[in-house]
Amino acid sequence: MMRLKIGKATGLAIGACAAIAAVSLAVPSAMAQRDPAYAAARAAGQIGEQPDGYLGFATSPTPEIRALVQDLNIKRKAAYTERASATGSTVEQFAFTSGCNLIANTKPGEKYKAPDGRWLTRDASPPVRDSRCL
Amino acid sequence: MNQRNSGARRRNLTGRTLTLVTVAALFGGCVQIETPDKPIEINLNINIRQEIVYRLDGDAKKLIEQNSEIF
């Protein structure tokens, strides 16, 4: 009986550990951080958010930054494509809606493209966005 | 005589109706020229598009949150 009880307790402990491990593994993947090179280029205002939902170059990029942005934009397009088909919208519509949010999410000092094509620096005031953005 | 009179009245009425129709057509023409303004069409497009933005906004926010490394 005792052995069985210990066995049960150990089993529960292992289960609890597994649950904690699963949570600790799941959390970092959900809260994955930006690549440091990407974060630096963003903070330096070399790249910024565009109304179409993709990253663009506010200044002429180095080959490294160009490759980085192209890689991120390909990943974004894949994500938009998947969500667009799931929501019955076009990739452009989903990307545009995401772009509205991404420009709204920019931090002061970061660059974003206004609807007229100008690159603006985000400050404390709301960003200049397309009139269709919420 | 009565028949002649009623015939004349009918002609008069037809004439009046024609005048009214012509006037209405003229006014109609005026209205038609003034209404098709560009802003009306643009507003319609915005409304249709903004409906889509409204519908997709929650999903877009979720996507950005769940894939923060690419956004």
Backbone of each chain as ProteinMPNN parsed JSONL, in Angstrom:
{"seq_chain_A": "MMRLKIGKATGLAIGACAAIAAVSLAVPSAMAQRDPAYAAARAAGQIGEQPDGYLGFATSPTPEIRALVQDLNIKRKAAYTERASATGSTVEQFAFTSGCNLIANTKPGEKYKAPDGRWLTRDASPPVRDSRCL", "coords_chain_A": {"N_chain_A": [[0.829, -1.223, 0.0], [1.862, 1.274, 0.936], [3.992, 1.6, -0.794], [2.623, 1.847, -3.138], [1.287, 4.238, -2.623], [3.414, 6.062, -2.458], [4.343, 5.762, -4.948], [2.192, 6.843, -6.371], [2.251, 9.506, -5.462], [4.744, 10.299, -6.41], [4.279, 10.021, -9.066], [2.36, 12.03, -9.416], [3.932, 14.247, -8.784], [5.778, 14.155, -10.838], [4.085, 14.597, -12.931], [3.223, 17.202, -12.345], [5.659, 18.558, -12.596], [6.115, 18.154, -15.285], [4.0, 19.593, -16.337], [4.656, 22.183, -15.497], [7.06, 22.487, -16.864], [6.138, 22.375, -19.466], [4.617, 24.699, -19.576], [6.618, 26.637, -19.088], [8.111, 26.261, -21.329], [6.327, 26.904, -23.306], [5.7, 29.591, -22.847], [8.066, 31.269, -23.468], [8.122, 30.869, -26.269], [5.759, 31.98, -27.121], [6.157, 34.579, -26.383], [8.282, 35.401, -27.915], [11.252, 37.132, -28.615], [12.358, 39.987, -30.559], [14.82, 39.69, -33.128], [18.107, 40.747, -32.312], [19.516, 42.37, -34.173], [17.475, 43.237, -35.815], [15.876, 44.65, -33.972], [17.694, 46.675, -33.339], [18.048, 48.027, -35.814], [15.517, 48.971, -36.192], [15.149, 50.619, -33.949], [17.078, 52.497, -34.545], [15.94, 53.818, -36.597], [16.356, 53.1, -39.206], [14.817, 51.299, -40.521], [11.279, 50.817, -40.932], [7.696, 50.727, -40.198], [5.21, 50.083, -42.661], [2.145, 51.211, -44.294], [1.078, 49.037, -45.639], [1.487, 46.776, -44.177], [3.975, 45.684, -44.126], [7.583, 45.745, -43.595], [9.723, 48.523, -44.293], [12.379, 50.448, -45.882], [13.646, 53.229, -44.391], [15.926, 54.662, -44.712], [18.651, 54.25, -47.059], [19.481, 50.874, -47.194], [21.926, 48.688, -45.582], [23.475, 45.718, -46.941], [23.022, 43.676, -45.097], [20.878, 44.574, -43.52], [18.971, 44.79, -45.493], [18.634, 42.104, -46.223], [17.699, 41.073, -43.837], [15.24, 42.416, -43.499], [13.899, 41.539, -45.78], [13.669, 38.829, -45.197], [12.042, 38.916, -42.877], [9.755, 40.08, -43.976], [8.938, 38.117, -45.757], [8.24, 36.124, -43.97], [6.193, 37.46, -42.64], [4.378, 37.731, -44.741], [3.698, 35.068, -45.164], [2.413, 34.508, -42.758], [0.275, 36.344, -42.901], [-1.014, 35.337, -45.151], [-1.886, 32.846, -44.279], [-3.683, 33.578, -42.229], [-5.441, 35.118, -43.685], [-6.733, 33.298, -45.381], [-7.987, 31.804, -43.444], [-9.784, 33.629, -42.431], [-11.293, 34.336, -44.524], [-10.545, 36.484, -46.158], [-8.618, 38.72, -48.29], [-5.047, 38.491, -48.848], [-3.914, 41.007, -48.972], [-5.839, 42.589, -47.715], [-5.803, 41.557, -45.113], [-3.153, 42.055, -44.461], [-3.101, 44.83, -44.627], [-4.846, 45.571, -42.516], [-3.35, 44.593, -40.413], [-1.15, 46.238, -40.713], [-2.223, 48.726, -39.978], [-2.463, 48.307, -37.23], [0.205, 47.756, -36.57], [1.503, 50.158, -37.121], [0.215, 51.755, -35.297], [1.261, 50.614, -33.032], [3.908, 51.416, -32.981], [6.832, 52.699, -31.347], [7.787, 55.788, -29.7], [10.196, 57.555, -31.603], [10.649, 55.567, -33.433], [10.353, 54.73, -36.951], [7.757, 55.283, -39.377], [5.65, 54.823, -42.241], [3.701, 57.284, -43.7], [0.31, 57.653, -45.079], [0.679, 59.213, -47.392], [3.168, 58.53, -48.272], [5.409, 59.566, -47.071], [8.175, 59.192, -44.833], [7.809, 59.15, -41.453], [8.674, 60.139, -38.098], [7.762, 58.518, -35.215], [6.15, 60.104, -32.55], [4.981, 61.323, -29.361], [2.369, 61.826, -30.025], [-0.632, 60.564, -31.74], [-0.055, 58.33, -34.538], [0.121, 59.225, -38.089], [-2.24, 57.822, -40.012], [-3.844, 55.672, -42.474], [-7.16, 56.567, -43.455], [-8.942, 54.533, -43.2], [-8.138, 52.942, -41.17], [-8.77, 51.749, -37.843]], "CA_chain_A": [[0.0, 0.0, 0.0], [2.745, 2.449, 1.05], [4.736, 1.733, -2.053], [1.675, 2.349, -4.141], [1.034, 5.658, -2.332], [4.613, 6.818, -2.855], [4.331, 5.749, -6.412], [1.182, 7.811, -6.842], [2.751, 10.851, -5.167], [5.834, 10.569, -7.342], [3.627, 10.209, -10.365], [1.754, 13.366, -9.42], [5.027, 15.225, -8.815], [6.325, 14.154, -12.203], [3.061, 15.251, -13.757], [3.278, 18.641, -12.067], [6.905, 19.05, -13.196], [5.909, 18.154, -16.737], [3.093, 20.709, -16.632], [5.429, 23.43, -15.334], [8.022, 22.519, -17.965], [5.383, 22.681, -20.681], [4.258, 26.124, -19.514], [7.826, 27.445, -19.223], [8.546, 26.151, -22.728], [5.33, 27.555, -24.153], [5.709, 31.041, -22.657], [9.052, 31.989, -24.274], [7.834, 30.813, -27.697], [4.673, 32.927, -27.381], [6.666, 35.928, -26.145], [9.583, 35.422, -28.574], [11.761, 38.484, -28.787], [12.889, 40.347, -31.872], [16.244, 39.508, -33.395], [18.768, 41.995, -31.878], [19.856, 43.211, -35.336], [16.203, 43.842, -36.234], [15.514, 45.632, -32.943], [18.626, 47.808, -33.438], [17.749, 48.776, -37.047], [14.227, 49.609, -35.933], [15.376, 51.698, -32.982], [17.912, 53.512, -35.188], [15.133, 54.485, -37.619], [16.779, 52.697, -40.564], [13.66, 50.605, -41.091], [10.042, 51.182, -40.251], [6.437, 50.07, -40.581], [4.488, 50.666, -43.798], [0.694, 50.975, -44.202], [0.687, 47.765, -46.274], [1.71, 45.667, -43.253], [5.338, 45.161, -44.267], [8.662, 46.648, -43.203], [10.369, 49.218, -45.406], [13.638, 51.124, -45.575], [13.522, 54.682, -44.266], [17.184, 55.128, -45.302], [19.129, 53.159, -47.919], [19.933, 49.856, -46.247], [23.118, 47.863, -45.785], [23.024, 44.405, -47.423], [22.549, 42.885, -43.958], [19.53, 45.044, -43.146], [18.082, 44.435, -46.6], [18.344, 40.665, -46.114], [16.898, 40.904, -42.618], [13.874, 42.892, -43.769], [13.287, 40.626, -46.765], [13.332, 37.592, -44.468], [10.882, 39.186, -42.012], [8.577, 40.331, -44.817], [8.489, 36.813, -46.283], [7.557, 35.462, -42.842], [4.93, 38.178, -42.427], [3.442, 37.388, -45.822], [3.227, 33.703, -44.904], [1.454, 34.604, -41.645], [-0.927, 37.025, -43.423], [-1.675, 34.429, -46.089], [-2.555, 31.81, -43.492], [-4.821, 34.193, -41.535], [-6.392, 35.599, -44.7], [-7.575, 32.18, -45.825], [-8.798, 31.39, -42.292], [-10.823, 34.627, -42.175], [-12.02, 34.609, -45.772], [-10.189, 37.796, -46.706], [-7.448, 38.628, -49.161], [-3.771, 38.711, -48.144], [-3.725, 42.461, -48.906], [-6.754, 43.11, -46.694], [-5.317, 41.176, -43.784], [-1.881, 42.759, -44.258], [-3.439, 46.242, -44.393], [-5.398, 45.676, -41.152], [-2.207, 44.404, -39.519], [-0.341, 47.457, -40.843], [-2.878, 49.747, -39.138], [-2.101, 47.999, -35.843], [1.661, 47.833, -36.397], [1.866, 51.581, -37.069], [-0.287, 52.24, -33.999], [2.118, 50.041, -31.987], [5.285, 51.93, -33.017], [7.254, 53.433, -30.147], [8.398, 57.082, -30.051], [11.537, 57.439, -32.173], [10.625, 54.623, -34.552], [9.856, 55.286, -38.219], [6.61, 54.658, -40.047], [5.302, 55.488, -43.491], [2.367, 57.898, -43.719], [-0.41, 57.284, -46.309], [1.192, 59.951, -48.555], [4.47, 57.98, -48.653], [6.521, 60.149, -46.304], [8.605, 58.478, -43.617], [7.68, 60.025, -40.29], [9.163, 59.586, -36.838], [6.701, 58.461, -34.216], [6.356, 60.85, -31.302], [3.953, 60.997, -28.358], [1.023, 61.982, -30.609], [-1.024, 59.4, -32.551], [0.577, 58.351, -35.862], [-0.71, 59.547, -39.246], [-2.561, 56.535, -40.642], [-4.903, 55.637, -43.475], [-8.456, 56.893, -42.837], [-9.717, 53.307, -42.981], [-7.669, 52.294, -39.934], [-9.674, 51.992, -36.722]], "C_chain_A": [[0.86, 1.269, 0.0], [3.482, 2.708, -0.267], [3.855, 2.351, -3.146], [1.427, 3.848, -3.966], [2.211, 6.525, -2.789], [4.653, 6.937, -4.384], [3.359, 6.772, -6.975], [1.676, 9.248, -6.671], [3.84, 11.236, -6.153], [5.266, 10.85, -8.738], [3.018, 11.592, -10.493], [2.819, 14.447, -9.556], [5.6, 15.326, -10.225], [5.36, 14.882, -13.151], [3.102, 16.761, -13.604], [4.506, 19.27, -12.717], [6.732, 19.179, -14.704], [5.032, 19.337, -17.147], [3.837, 22.031, -16.562], [6.399, 23.593, -16.506], [7.327, 22.919, -19.256], [5.037, 24.163, -20.732], [5.498, 26.973, -19.76], [8.378, 27.374, -20.644], [7.615, 26.949, -23.636], [5.429, 29.072, -24.062], [6.783, 31.74, -23.499], [8.732, 31.974, -25.767], [6.725, 31.799, -28.059], [5.158, 34.367, -27.246], [8.045, 36.095, -26.798], [10.005, 36.861, -28.867], [12.273, 38.702, -30.205], [14.372, 40.029, -31.942], [16.955, 40.819, -33.029], [19.11, 42.943, -33.03], [18.611, 43.947, -35.843], [15.807, 44.946, -35.265], [16.388, 46.885, -33.063], [18.303, 48.673, -34.658], [16.445, 49.558, -36.905], [14.405, 50.83, -35.035], [16.17, 52.842, -33.611], [17.149, 54.256, -36.288], [15.568, 54.169, -39.042], [15.632, 52.006, -41.282], [12.416, 50.994, -40.302], [8.84, 50.451, -40.806], [5.755, 50.829, -41.711], [2.99, 50.383, -43.656], [0.253, 49.636, -44.796], [0.96, 46.554, -45.393], [3.105, 45.06, -43.325], [6.347, 46.213, -43.815], [9.254, 47.291, -44.45], [11.614, 49.935, -44.931], [13.422, 52.628, -45.546], [14.78, 55.359, -44.803], [17.737, 53.971, -46.133], [19.872, 52.124, -47.066], [21.287, 49.23, -46.592], [22.614, 46.509, -46.3], [22.459, 43.539, -46.298], [21.12, 43.272, -43.589], [18.528, 44.684, -44.243], [17.66, 42.965, -46.495], [17.432, 40.383, -44.924], [15.438, 41.273, -42.851], [13.164, 41.964, -44.762], [12.829, 39.335, -46.089], [12.081, 37.79, -43.607], [9.618, 39.397, -42.839], [8.045, 39.041, -45.439], [7.721, 36.069, -45.194], [6.218, 36.127, -42.556], [3.914, 37.783, -43.486], [2.865, 35.993, -45.612], [2.162, 33.714, -43.806], [0.152, 35.262, -42.113], [-1.728, 36.085, -44.319], [-2.484, 33.384, -45.336], [-3.807, 32.383, -42.828], [-5.887, 34.67, -42.523], [-7.315, 34.466, -45.134], [-8.481, 31.711, -44.686], [-9.958, 32.354, -42.048], [-11.608, 34.983, -43.438], [-11.772, 35.993, -46.325], [-9.005, 37.62, -47.66], [-6.193, 38.902, -48.332], [-3.563, 40.215, -47.936], [-4.615, 43.071, -47.82], [-6.248, 42.791, -45.297], [-4.022, 41.919, -43.461], [-2.141, 44.226, -43.936], [-3.945, 46.451, -42.963], [-4.278, 45.514, -40.127], [-1.331, 45.651, -39.531], [-0.897, 48.597, -40.005], [-2.44, 49.569, -37.688], [-0.601, 48.177, -35.607], [2.135, 49.283, -36.333], [1.407, 52.167, -35.736], [0.624, 51.786, -32.859], [3.534, 50.604, -31.976], [5.567, 52.768, -31.772], [7.862, 54.775, -30.575], [9.856, 56.91, -30.496], [11.594, 56.495, -33.358], [10.012, 55.282, -35.786], [8.625, 54.535, -38.699], [6.277, 55.473, -41.283], [3.858, 55.995, -43.417], [1.657, 57.498, -45.014], [0.106, 58.009, -47.559], [2.599, 59.514, -48.964], [5.659, 58.55, -47.898], [6.875, 59.244, -45.129], [8.561, 59.466, -42.469], [8.26, 59.327, -39.067], [8.04, 59.644, -35.823], [7.085, 59.293, -33.01], [5.206, 60.482, -30.344], [2.541, 61.062, -28.935], [0.662, 60.768, -31.462], [-0.398, 59.475, -33.952], [-0.424, 58.728, -36.963], [-0.974, 58.239, -39.993], [-3.646, 56.702, -41.697], [-6.25, 55.85, -42.774], [-9.291, 55.647, -42.556], [-9.269, 52.538, -41.732], [-8.614, 52.661, -38.786], [-9.003, 52.83, -35.641]], "O_chain_A": [[0.649, 2.193, -0.786], [3.578, 3.831, -0.763], [4.263, 3.211, -3.927], [1.359, 4.618, -4.924], [2.031, 7.57, -3.414], [4.933, 7.975, -4.984], [3.667, 7.478, -7.935], [1.552, 10.084, -7.566], [3.862, 12.354, -6.667], [5.694, 11.751, -9.458], [3.137, 12.246, -11.529], [2.668, 15.412, -10.305], [5.869, 16.414, -10.734], [5.759, 15.653, -14.024], [3.028, 17.505, -14.581], [4.432, 20.348, -13.306], [7.141, 20.166, -15.315], [5.281, 19.993, -18.159], [3.688, 22.892, -17.43], [6.543, 24.68, -17.066], [7.858, 23.703, -20.043], [5.145, 24.805, -21.777], [5.454, 27.921, -20.543], [9.032, 28.307, -21.11], [8.049, 27.581, -24.599], [5.265, 29.77, -25.063], [6.469, 32.712, -24.186], [9.026, 32.941, -26.47], [6.729, 32.382, -29.143], [4.641, 35.267, -27.908], [8.881, 36.844, -26.293], [9.204, 37.685, -29.308], [12.574, 37.762, -30.939], [15.084, 40.093, -30.94], [16.474, 41.894, -33.387], [19.009, 44.162, -32.891], [18.677, 45.109, -36.244], [15.444, 46.046, -35.681], [15.905, 48.008, -32.911], [18.284, 49.9, -34.563], [16.3, 50.661, -37.433], [13.892, 51.914, -35.313], [15.972, 54.007, -33.266], [17.663, 55.224, -36.848], [15.201, 54.877, -39.979], [15.492, 52.113, -42.501], [12.498, 51.438, -39.157], [8.943, 49.667, -41.749], [5.725, 52.06, -41.719], [2.601, 49.43, -42.98], [-0.836, 49.154, -44.485], [0.698, 45.423, -45.802], [3.39, 44.053, -42.676], [6.026, 47.392, -43.672], [9.284, 46.688, -45.523], [11.876, 50.022, -43.732], [13.058, 53.23, -46.556], [14.723, 56.487, -45.292], [17.333, 52.826, -45.933], [20.78, 52.468, -46.309], [21.722, 49.246, -47.743], [21.441, 46.185, -46.114], [21.53, 42.762, -46.514], [20.266, 42.413, -43.374], [17.386, 44.321, -43.961], [16.486, 42.63, -46.657], [16.517, 39.563, -45.001], [14.526, 40.547, -42.458], [11.985, 41.648, -44.602], [11.748, 38.819, -46.371], [11.178, 36.953, -43.603], [8.537, 38.949, -42.455], [6.838, 38.892, -45.627], [6.683, 35.462, -45.459], [5.229, 35.454, -42.267], [2.748, 37.533, -43.184], [1.68, 35.763, -45.854], [1.145, 33.027, -43.904], [-0.939, 34.805, -41.772], [-2.957, 36.042, -44.255], [-3.617, 33.075, -45.703], [-4.868, 31.758, -42.856], [-7.082, 34.629, -42.23], [-8.528, 34.648, -45.243], [-9.606, 31.273, -44.925], [-10.996, 31.955, -41.52], [-12.489, 35.842, -43.404], [-12.671, 36.612, -46.895], [-8.468, 36.523, -47.815], [-6.271, 39.477, -47.246], [-3.102, 40.649, -46.88], [-4.187, 43.968, -47.093], [-6.26, 43.643, -44.409], [-3.817, 42.359, -42.329], [-1.48, 44.801, -43.072], [-3.527, 47.387, -42.281], [-4.252, 46.203, -39.107], [-0.829, 46.074, -38.49], [-0.14, 49.349, -39.392], [-2.094, 50.533, -37.005], [-0.189, 48.688, -34.567], [3.057, 49.605, -35.584], [2.11, 52.97, -35.122], [0.751, 52.474, -31.846], [4.299, 50.308, -31.057], [4.691, 53.438, -31.227], [8.392, 54.89, -31.68], [10.639, 56.213, -29.851], [12.486, 56.606, -34.199], [9.26, 56.252, -35.686], [8.466, 53.336, -38.467], [6.584, 56.663, -41.361], [2.93, 55.244, -43.116], [2.311, 57.052, -45.956], [-0.012, 57.483, -48.666], [3.164, 60.068, -49.906], [6.785, 58.08, -48.058], [6.01, 58.619, -44.517], [9.212, 60.51, -42.518], [8.33, 58.099, -39.004], [7.44, 60.696, -35.601], [8.205, 59.2, -32.508], [4.55, 59.454, -30.513], [1.621, 60.436, -28.408], [1.548, 60.017, -31.868], [-0.229, 60.569, -34.492], [-1.635, 58.577, -36.803], [-0.056, 57.626, -40.537], [-4.282, 57.752, -41.79], [-6.461, 55.382, -41.655], [-10.236, 55.694, -41.769], [-9.94, 51.602, -41.295], [-9.185, 53.751, -38.767], [-9.622, 53.131, -34.62]]}, "seq_chain_B": "MNQRNSGARRRNLTGRTLTLVTVAALFGGCVQIETPDKPIEINLNINIRQEIVYRLDGDAKKLIEQNSEIF", "coords_chain_B": {"N_chain_B": [[-71.262, 69.294, -78.948], [-70.532, 69.146, -76.306], [-68.899, 66.958, -76.503], [-66.856, 67.971, -78.094], [-65.882, 69.956, -76.406], [-64.871, 68.407, -74.277], [-62.897, 67.114, -75.66], [-61.17, 69.215, -76.21], [-60.452, 69.857, -73.644], [-59.118, 67.556, -72.96], [-56.95, 67.76, -74.68], [-55.831, 70.045, -73.652], [-55.16, 69.101, -71.126], [-53.348, 67.11, -71.829], [-51.4, 68.693, -72.902], [-50.629, 70.113, -70.622], [-49.671, 68.038, -69.049], [-47.536, 67.233, -70.593], [-45.955, 69.511, -70.427], [-45.418, 69.524, -67.701], [-43.98, 67.113, -67.529], [-41.82, 67.764, -69.115], [-40.701, 69.834, -67.612], [-40.143, 68.441, -65.266], [-38.32, 66.631, -66.286], [-36.326, 68.386, -66.964], [-35.627, 69.352, -64.443], [-34.879, 66.953, -63.34], [-32.731, 66.379, -64.953], [-31.03, 68.424, -64.133], [-30.559, 67.679, -61.453], [-29.367, 65.231, -61.838], [-26.999, 66.012, -62.986], [-25.794, 67.325, -60.92], [-25.568, 65.527, -58.699], [-23.746, 63.121, -59.1], [-21.003, 63.124, -57.596], [-17.513, 63.004, -56.95], [-16.597, 62.565, -54.19], [-18.697, 61.083, -52.979], [-18.587, 58.524, -54.1], [-16.035, 57.741, -53.215], [-16.408, 57.749, -50.442], [-18.149, 55.601, -50.203], [-16.536, 53.472, -50.958], [-14.688, 53.573, -48.862], [-16.334, 52.952, -46.688], [-17.013, 50.288, -47.27], [-14.511, 49.082, -47.252], [-13.685, 49.68, -44.661], [-15.383, 48.176, -43.169], [-14.334, 45.675, -43.581], [-11.88, 46.017, -42.359], [-12.746, 46.364, -39.727], [-13.773, 43.807, -39.279], [-11.5, 42.211, -39.466], [-9.749, 43.152, -37.589], [-9.444, 42.164, -34.897], [-8.378, 39.595, -35.321], [-6.006, 40.288, -36.58], [-4.652, 41.648, -34.541], [-4.285, 39.539, -32.746], [-2.64, 37.845, -34.22], [-0.302, 39.422, -34.429], [0.422, 39.605, -31.757], [0.913, 36.921, -31.139], [3.027, 36.272, -32.769], [5.312, 37.801, -32.196], [8.021, 37.968, -32.776], [8.402, 38.435, -35.482], [7.238, 40.832, -35.913]], "CA_chain_B": [[-70.543, 70.401, -78.298], [-69.908, 68.628, -75.095], [-67.784, 66.081, -76.888], [-65.763, 68.845, -78.567], [-65.281, 70.575, -75.225], [-64.045, 67.437, -73.539], [-61.698, 66.881, -76.487], [-60.265, 70.349, -75.999], [-59.907, 69.713, -72.278], [-58.11, 66.491, -72.994], [-55.738, 68.295, -75.328], [-55.219, 70.94, -72.666], [-54.544, 68.263, -70.08], [-52.156, 66.469, -72.399], [-50.395, 69.763, -73.004], [-50.126, 70.397, -69.267], [-48.868, 66.892, -68.626], [-46.275, 67.293, -71.342], [-45.168, 70.601, -69.842], [-44.931, 69.033, -66.396], [-42.952, 66.092, -67.772], [-40.63, 68.459, -69.611], [-40.114, 70.551, -66.46], [-39.588, 67.408, -64.382], [-37.131, 66.095, -66.954], [-35.29, 69.416, -66.844], [-35.134, 69.309, -63.053], [-34.19, 65.661, -63.216], [-31.434, 66.578, -65.617], [-30.208, 69.26, -63.253], [-30.175, 66.879, -60.288], [-28.423, 64.2, -62.28], [-25.694, 66.625, -63.251], [-25.169, 67.757, -59.661], [-25.31, 64.465, -57.702], [-22.579, 62.229, -59.138], [-19.776, 63.789, -57.134], [-16.472, 62.014, -56.618], [-16.513, 62.168, -52.771], [-19.701, 60.079, -52.63], [-18.046, 57.226, -54.494], [-14.893, 57.435, -52.343], [-16.953, 57.409, -49.13], [-18.712, 54.262, -50.29], [-15.407, 52.538, -50.941], [-14.121, 53.587, -47.517], [-17.241, 52.194, -45.824], [-16.886, 48.861, -47.554], [-13.197, 48.628, -46.802], [-13.559, 49.778, -43.206], [-16.098, 47.008, -42.639], [-13.368, 44.567, -43.611], [-10.896, 46.315, -41.312], [-13.429, 46.056, -38.463], [-13.926, 42.362, -39.15], [-10.207, 41.524, -39.358], [-8.879, 43.801, -36.597], [-9.154, 41.282, -33.762], [-7.483, 38.541, -35.799], [-4.704, 40.904, -36.855], [-4.031, 41.908, -33.232], [-3.898, 38.243, -32.201], [-1.489, 37.379, -35.015], [0.862, 40.234, -34.062], [0.765, 39.218, -30.385], [1.416, 35.541, -31.091], [4.238, 36.138, -33.599], [5.982, 39.09, -31.952], [9.401, 37.994, -33.279], [8.459, 38.932, -36.863], [6.557, 42.134, -36.002]], "C_chain_B": [[-69.79, 69.924, -77.085], [-68.694, 67.782, -75.414], [-66.574, 66.906, -77.327], [-65.027, 69.457, -77.377], [-64.352, 69.609, -74.477], [-62.762, 67.121, -74.323], [-60.679, 67.985, -76.269], [-59.615, 70.256, -74.625], [-58.802, 68.671, -72.246], [-56.805, 66.999, -73.576], [-54.982, 69.201, -74.35], [-54.461, 70.148, -71.601], [-53.262, 67.625, -70.584], [-51.021, 67.486, -72.485], [-49.771, 70.039, -71.653], [-49.195, 69.279, -68.783], [-47.502, 66.934, -69.305], [-45.348, 68.354, -70.753], [-44.547, 70.148, -68.52], [-43.788, 68.044, -66.575], [-41.653, 66.75, -68.209], [-39.908, 69.16, -68.462], [-39.421, 69.557, -65.523], [-38.29, 66.86, -64.966], [-35.97, 67.075, -66.83], [-34.7, 69.405, -65.438], [-34.321, 68.03, -62.818], [-32.795, 65.759, -63.795], [-30.49, 67.354, -64.732], [-29.673, 68.429, -62.083], [-29.12, 65.87, -60.691], [-27.033, 64.771, -62.513], [-24.99, 66.918, -61.926], [-24.784, 66.6, -58.723], [-24.028, 63.656, -57.903], [-21.288, 62.985, -58.853], [-18.767, 62.717, -56.755], [-16.471, 61.607, -55.141], [-17.498, 61.083, -52.372], [-19.174, 58.68, -52.931], [-16.917, 56.791, -53.554], [-15.395, 57.007, -50.962], [-17.49, 55.98, -49.1], [-17.601, 53.215, -50.208], [-14.804, 52.428, -49.538], [-14.995, 52.752, -46.58], [-17.098, 50.696, -46.027], [-15.565, 48.338, -47.001], [-13.099, 48.629, -45.275], [-14.32, 48.64, -42.529], [-15.154, 45.817, -42.554], [-12.33, 44.767, -42.506], [-11.49, 45.983, -39.935], [-13.456, 44.549, -38.213], [-12.592, 41.676, -38.857], [-9.351, 42.028, -38.201], [-8.488, 42.886, -35.432], [-8.169, 40.187, -34.137], [-6.077, 39.08, -36.038], [-3.946, 41.143, -35.547], [-3.491, 40.608, -32.631], [-2.643, 37.724, -32.906], [-0.208, 38.102, -34.597], [1.372, 39.817, -32.675], [1.459, 37.854, -30.351], [2.682, 35.321, -31.91], [5.112, 37.376, -33.45], [7.401, 39.14, -32.519], [9.491, 38.497, -34.718], [7.786, 40.297, -37.025], [7.267, 43.224, -35.189]], "O_chain_B": [[-68.619, 70.234, -76.862], [-67.653, 67.839, -74.76], [-65.432, 66.594, -76.989], [-63.799, 69.492, -77.309], [-63.228, 69.946, -74.106], [-61.699, 66.894, -73.745], [-59.48, 67.728, -76.157], [-58.428, 70.528, -74.45], [-57.746, 68.839, -71.636], [-55.718, 66.727, -73.067], [-53.758, 69.165, -74.218], [-53.329, 70.457, -71.231], [-52.241, 67.592, -69.896], [-49.862, 67.192, -72.189], [-48.554, 70.181, -71.532], [-48.128, 69.51, -68.213], [-46.466, 66.705, -68.682], [-44.145, 68.144, -70.598], [-43.362, 70.346, -68.251], [-42.771, 68.11, -65.885], [-40.561, 66.387, -67.772], [-38.684, 69.098, -68.344], [-38.303, 69.776, -65.057], [-37.305, 66.654, -64.258], [-34.818, 66.692, -66.627], [-33.485, 69.442, -65.245], [-33.257, 68.032, -62.2], [-31.818, 65.288, -63.213], [-29.317, 67.01, -64.586], [-28.484, 68.475, -61.767], [-28.121, 65.671, -59.999], [-26.023, 64.11, -62.273], [-23.772, 66.784, -61.809], [-23.773, 66.689, -58.026], [-23.268, 63.51, -56.946], [-20.586, 63.422, -59.765], [-19.142, 61.641, -56.289], [-16.357, 60.417, -54.847], [-17.187, 60.248, -51.523], [-19.302, 57.768, -52.114], [-16.846, 55.632, -53.148], [-14.895, 56.045, -50.378], [-17.318, 55.251, -48.123], [-17.709, 52.219, -49.493], [-14.456, 51.338, -49.084], [-14.493, 51.956, -45.787], [-17.066, 49.93, -45.063], [-15.515, 47.285, -46.365], [-12.52, 47.725, -44.672], [-13.944, 48.193, -41.445], [-15.172, 45.055, -41.588], [-11.95, 43.824, -41.813], [-10.818, 45.395, -39.087], [-13.201, 44.078, -37.104], [-12.536, 40.699, -38.111], [-8.341, 41.41, -37.862], [-7.324, 42.847, -35.034], [-7.245, 39.882, -33.383], [-5.085, 38.415, -35.738], [-2.748, 40.875, -35.457], [-2.39, 40.575, -32.082], [-1.712, 37.232, -32.268], [0.839, 37.478, -34.43], [2.575, 39.694, -32.449], [2.446, 37.655, -29.642], [3.341, 34.292, -31.763], [5.594, 37.934, -34.437], [7.94, 40.227, -32.727], [10.557, 38.947, -35.138], [7.759, 40.856, -38.121], [6.816, 44.369, -35.165]]}, "name": "protein", "num_of_chains": 2, "seq": "MMRLKIGKATGLAIGACAAIAAVSLAVPSAMAQRDPAYAAARAAGQIGEQPDGYLGFATSPTPEIRALVQDLNIKRKAAYTERASATGSTVEQFAFTSGCNLIANTKPGEKYKAPDGRWLTRDASPPVRDSRCLMNQRNSGARRRNLTGRTLTLVTVAALFGGCVQIETPDKPIEINLNINIRQEIVYRLDGDAKKLIEQNSEIF"}
